[in-house]
């Protein structure tokens, strides 16, 4: 029997070296509208030419990621429709992500405690197989733009996706922020907090993350917005590029393509990522009473300052609200 002594971070140390099913295993946790999919697309691009399996939006708790994920994305791997074959496939990189799914709308657990459960950890290798390297990544975006994007998303989306109760969304942001602060104060090998604001703004910050996950730095994915996750709440779906057309040229022979002409037109005229004002989303809701009521929370302000420091214009905006 293989006895695991230590795992997470660098190599897994064991008395007997197993036949690893996954060279690198990455678990990602983040609130919706935090740039999760854009960052995951970027993470995938750090492993060019490798065999990658991404399981998106996995069900929380003791659930099999392969059968409970909302979507799968495979790179250089077949078995799209054969779960057991995919499970047992040798992978260079396995990524599985968690968000605040609609199941969190009711109950007492916050996002962090709902995902990090011992029952799953005990069966993790049964579900996923052994991994040579393991990384735990949390993604966090500043609360002011995150909440504004979430409110816009809820307003535009007619069907219910994820948590829609705003107070519960704020509670989940606080739980994730507490986890980010804990990691900042007590870093652990293999545990990585990605500050979305820094990730967008700094190439040096991205390079550091790429190195920490044993990637080869690549910026190609930054030219496009991830289509998984529905694109931007404010700017719509991902921009259609020449590369998209070349890679998917065979779709012109499919009837379904012509039924989605309106969708492709929206993608054709969509803004490229570098033209999106992602740090100004809060301004759209600055005069919204419900937004103000939620964002005037001193705990949110303190946590935000600890993680993100001074945010241009936002500090004065919050102080103005507080004085009123």
C-alpha positions in Angstrom: 0.0 0.0 0.0 1.3 3.5 -0.8 1.5 5.8 2.2 1.3 9.5 1.4 3.4 11.5 3.8 3.2 14.9 2.4 1.4 16.5 -0.6 0.5 19.9 -2.1 3.0 22.2 -3.6 6.3 20.7 -4.8 6.6 17.0 -5.4 4.4 14.6 -3.4 6.7 12.7 -1.1 6.0 9.0 -0.7 7.7 5.9 0.5 6.9 4.2 -2.8 6.7 6.2 -6.0 3.3 5.5 -7.7 2.4 5.6 -11.4 1.0 9.1 -11.5 -2.1 9.6 -13.5 -1.7 13.4 -13.4 1.6 15.2 -13.5 0.0 18.4 -12.3 -3.3 18.8 -10.5 -4.8 22.2 -9.9 -7.9 23.0 -7.9 -9.3 26.5 -8.5 -11.8 28.3 -6.3 -13.4 31.7 -7.0 -16.6 33.6 -7.1 -18.5 34.1 -10.3 -17.5 37.3 -12.2 -14.0 37.2 -10.7 -12.2 36.5 -13.9 -12.1 32.8 -13.1 -12.4 31.5 -16.6 -10.1 34.1 -18.1 -7.4 33.1 -15.6 -8.0 29.4 -16.1 -7.7 29.9 -19.9 -4.4 31.6 -19.2 -3.2 28.8 -16.9 -4.0 26.3 -19.6 -1.9 28.4 -22.0 1.1 28.0 -19.7 1.3 24.3 -20.7 1.4 24.6 -24.5 1.3 21.2 -26.3 0.5 19.2 -23.2 -2.4 16.9 -22.4 -4.9 18.9 -20.4 -8.3 18.2 -18.9 -10.3 21.1 -17.4 -13.5 20.3 -15.4 -15.5 23.5 -15.0 -17.8 24.4 -12.1 -17.7 21.2 -10.1 -20.4 20.4 -7.6 -19.3 21.0 -4.0 -18.7 18.5 -1.3 -18.0 14.8 -1.7 -18.8 14.6 -5.5 -16.9 13.2 -8.4 -15.5 16.1 -10.5 -15.7 14.1 -13.7 -19.4 13.5 -13.3 -20.6 16.6 -11.5 -18.8 19.3 -13.5 -20.9 21.7 -15.7 -18.5 21.5 -18.7 -15.3 19.8 -19.8 -12.5 21.1 -21.9 -9.9 18.7 -23.3 -6.7 19.6 -25.0 -4.8 16.9 -26.8 -7.1 14.3 -25.2 -10.0 12.2 -26.6 -12.7 10.4 -24.6 -15.0 13.4 -24.4 -18.1 11.1 -24.0 -16.4 8.2 -22.1 -16.1 9.3 -18.5 -14.1 6.3 -17.2 -11.7 6.4 -20.1 -11.2 10.1 -19.5 -10.7 9.5 -15.8 -8.0 6.9 -16.3 -6.3 8.8 -19.1 -2.7 10.0 -18.4 -2.8 13.8 -18.1 -0.1 16.4 -18.0 -2.4 18.8 -16.3 -5.8 18.3 -14.6 -7.7 21.4 -13.6 -11.0 21.4 -11.8 -12.8 24.6 -10.6 -15.4 25.5 -8.1 -17.7 28.5 -8.1 -20.7 29.7 -6.0 -23.2 27.4 -7.6 -26.9 27.9 -7.1 -27.0 25.2 -4.4 -25.4 27.7 -2.1 -28.5 29.9 -2.3 -29.9 28.0 0.6 -28.3 26.5 3.7 -25.7 27.8 6.1 -22.3 27.1 4.5 -20.3 29.7 2.7 -18.4 29.1 -0.5 -15.1 28.1 1.2 -16.5 25.7 3.8 -18.8 24.2 1.1 -15.9 23.4 -1.2 -13.2 22.4 1.3 -14.7 19.3 2.8 -12.8 16.4 4.4 -15.1 13.8 2.8 -13.9 14.8 -0.6 -10.3 14.9 0.4 -10.5 11.4 1.6 -11.7 10.2 -1.8 -9.8 12.6 -4.0 -7.4 10.0 -5.4 -10.3 7.6 -6.0 -11.9 10.3 -8.2 -8.9 11.9 -9.8 -5.9 9.5 -9.4 -2.5 10.2 -8.0 -0.7 13.5 -8.9 2.9 14.3 -8.9 2.3 18.0 -8.2 -0.7 19.6 -6.6 -1.7 23.3 -6.4 -4.6 25.0 -4.6 -5.5 28.3 -6.3 -8.0 30.8 -5.1 -9.0 33.8 -7.3 -10.3 37.0 -5.8 -11.4 40.3 -7.4 -11.9 43.5 -5.5 -15.4 43.6 -4.0 -16.6 46.8 -5.6 -16.1 45.7 -9.3 -17.0 42.1 -8.5 -20.3 43.0 -6.9 -21.2 45.4 -9.8 -20.4 42.8 -12.4 -22.4 40.2 -10.5 -25.4 42.6 -10.2 -25.2 43.3 -14.0 -25.0 39.6 -14.7 -28.1 38.8 -12.6 -30.0 41.7 -14.2 -29.2 40.5 -17.7 -29.6 36.8 -17.2 -33.2 35.6 -17.3 -32.5 32.1 -16.1 -30.9 31.5 -12.7 -27.2 30.6 -12.7 -25.3 30.5 -9.5 -26.2 32.4 -6.3 -28.5 35.4 -6.9 -29.1 36.6 -3.3 -26.8 39.6 -3.0 -26.3 39.4 0.7 -25.2 35.8 0.3 -22.8 36.8 -2.5 -21.3 39.4 -0.1 -21.0 36.7 2.6 -19.2 34.4 0.2 -16.8 37.2 -0.9 -15.9 37.8 2.8 -15.2 34.1 3.3 -12.9 34.0 0.2 -11.2 37.2 1.3 -10.6 35.7 4.8 -8.9 32.8 3.1 -6.8 35.1 0.9 -5.7 37.1 3.9 -4.8 34.0 5.8 -2.7 32.8 2.9 -1.0 36.2 2.7 -0.1 36.2 6.4 0.8 32.5 6.5 1.9 31.3 3.1 1.9 27.5 2.4 3.8 25.7 -0.3 1.5 24.9 -3.2 -1.3 27.3 -2.1 -1.6 30.3 -4.4 -3.9 33.3 -4.2 -4.4 35.1 -7.5 -5.3 38.8 -7.0 -7.3 39.4 -10.2 -6.5 43.1 -10.1 -2.8 42.5 -10.0 -3.0 39.7 -12.5 -4.6 42.0 -15.1 -2.3 44.9 -14.4 1.1 43.3 -14.1 3.1 41.1 -16.5 5.7 40.5 -13.8 2.9 39.3 -11.5 1.7 36.8 -14.1 5.2 35.6 -14.8 5.6 34.8 -11.1 2.4 32.8 -11.0 3.4 30.9 -14.2 6.7 30.0 -12.6 5.1 28.9 -9.4 2.9 26.4 -11.2 5.8 25.0 -13.3 4.5 26.7 -16.5 6.2 28.2 -19.5 5.2 31.8 -19.6 2.7 32.6 -22.4 0.5 35.6 -23.1 -1.5 34.3 -26.1 -4.7 33.8 -24.2 -4.8 37.4 -23.1 -5.9 38.4 -26.6 -9.3 36.9 -26.1 -12.0 36.7 -23.4 -12.9 33.2 -22.2 -16.2 31.9 -23.8 -16.8 29.6 -20.8 -18.6 31.6 -18.2 -20.6 33.7 -20.7 -18.0 36.3 -21.5 -18.2 39.8 -19.8 -21.3 40.9 -17.9 -20.9 44.4 -19.4 -19.2 43.8 -22.8 -20.9 40.6 -23.9 -19.3 37.4 -25.4 -15.8 36.8 -26.4 -14.6 38.6 -29.5 -14.4 36.5 -32.6 -10.9 36.3 -33.9 -9.2 35.1 -37.1 -7.8 32.1 -35.2 -11.3 31.1 -34.1 -12.4 31.0 -37.7 -9.4 29.0 -38.9 -9.7 26.5 -36.0 -13.4 26.0 -36.5 -13.8 26.4 -40.3 -15.7 23.0 -40.5 -18.6 24.5 -38.6 -19.7 26.3 -41.8 -21.2 22.9 -42.9 -23.3 22.6 -39.8 -26.9 23.8 -39.8 -26.6 24.8 -36.1 -24.0 27.5 -37.0 -26.6 29.4 -39.0 -29.1 29.3 -36.2 -26.6 31.2 -34.1 -25.7 34.0 -36.6 -26.8 36.7 -34.1 -24.4 35.2 -31.5 -21.5 35.3 -33.9 -22.3 38.8 -35.0 -22.2 39.9 -31.4 -18.8 38.2 -31.1 -17.5 39.9 -34.2 -18.3 43.4 -32.9 -17.3 42.7 -29.3 -14.6 44.7 -27.6 -11.2 43.1 -27.3 -10.1 42.4 -23.7 -7.7 45.3 -23.6 -10.5 47.7 -24.3 -12.7 46.6 -21.5 -12.9 48.9 -18.5 -12.9 46.2 -15.9 -11.7 48.5 -13.1 -14.6 50.9 -13.7 -17.5 48.5 -13.4 -18.4 49.9 -9.9 -19.2 53.3 -11.5 -22.2 51.9 -13.3 -23.8 51.1 -9.9 -22.3 54.0 -7.8 -25.7 55.6 -7.5 -27.7 52.4 -7.0 -29.2 52.3 -3.6 -29.0 48.5 -3.2 -25.3 48.5 -4.3 -24.5 51.3 -1.8 -26.3 49.5 1.0 -24.2 46.4 0.5 -20.8 48.0 -0.2 -20.8 50.4 2.8 -19.8 47.5 5.0 -16.7 48.4 7.1 -15.5 44.7 7.1 -15.5 44.7 3.3 -13.5 47.9 3.3 -10.9 46.6 5.7 -10.5 43.3 3.9 -10.3 45.0 0.5 -7.6 47.4 1.8 -5.6 44.4 3.2 -5.7 42.5 -0.1 -5.8 45.2 -2.8 -4.5 48.3 -1.1 -5.7 51.6 -2.3 -8.0 51.3 -5.4 -8.1 54.5 -7.6 -11.2 56.6 -6.8 -12.9 53.8 -4.8 -11.5 54.8 -1.4 -12.9 58.3 -1.7 -16.2 57.0 -3.0 -16.6 54.7 0.0 -15.5 57.4 2.5 -18.2 59.7 0.9 -20.8 57.0 1.5 -19.6 56.5 5.1 -19.9 60.2 5.9 -23.5 60.2 4.7 
